[in-house]
Amino acid sequence: MPDGSDRLERDVEEVLSNIDDFDWRRRQSRRPGPIRIAFQRFAGAIVNRAASLTANHLLLLGAALLIVGLILRGGGMWLAVGGIVVFVIGLFWASRGGGGGGGGQPRGGYWRDRYISYEPQSGNPLRRLFRRSR
């Protein structure tokens, strides 16, 4: 049986010597193409735009959808229902402190004649979600 182990050893050595010729190594070292770069930029712009939404934006968008849906009547009824849903989500978000009125600046107060600043407890939940995933 020494012949079988020698054959196996030769096969393993042959595979290890040819590993540099595999196509997958060349694919990993290539730069992304222009389509992939454009898609990544587009997706990043959408994420940044969505992360900058505030509760006030949702309230305005929901009210606008509701009004447009009621004006259009028949087919716009679904638009009005969507406007109600977006408006209610905006109300819920605003009641939890996501109104965005502070502009992302730290808030604070005075205690014993000193101004104490602190980070807001609730910020934009989309921004927090994407900040955790990085």
NORHU-V353823 format. One record per helix or strand of 3 or more residues. SS is the DSSP state (alpha for helix, beta for strand). FROM is the first residue (numbers start at 1). TO is the last residue. If there is no record, write none. Layout:
ss: <SS:SS>
from: <FROM:FROM>
to: <TO:TO>
//
This chain:
ss: <alpha:alpha:alpha:alpha:alpha:alpha:beta:beta:alpha>
from: <2:19:23:34:55:74:107:114:125>
to: <17:21:29:51:72:95:111:118:133>
//
